[in-house]
């Protein structure tokens, strides 16, 4: 039983207001963290949480599904967050998200350069390693370098839906 009169309540609790407090979109996957906030993919949509721009609630869990998204022409298969931007991989194109503080732009970065699934991408800091849909192995760093050239035939013989790449450090 609440016996306190409403006039005695403190006006100190402020709840987040719609639409800035939506949960993560249904069917979202490929969660990554870039520019101080989580990013997720749901088919061909990319969403980002409010992060530090949230004035109430928890910014890492608050999405605005009506404004904070990009729609691509094809499903998203992988992410790679870097200091230059968020790389977004589809089957045949790699996109780059740039911007900061909740204001973002997306543009194609490399045409005919994509991946079939998330295990085809791995990172070591700002170095990104990729086994492409076309059966090639690249390093993305200061430049785009094909590092699997000497074994291209073996890589090309692999099913891009089944490849998995990782980095092992010694030391």
ABEGO torsion letter per residue (X at the ends): XBABBAAABBBABBBBBOAAABBBBBGBBGBBBBGGBBBBBBEABBBBBAEAABABEBAAABBBAAABBBBBABBBABBBBBAAEBBBBBAABBBBBBEBGGBBBBBBABBGBBBABAAABBBBEABBBBBBAAGBBBBBBABBBBAAAAAAAAAAABBAAABBBBBBBBX
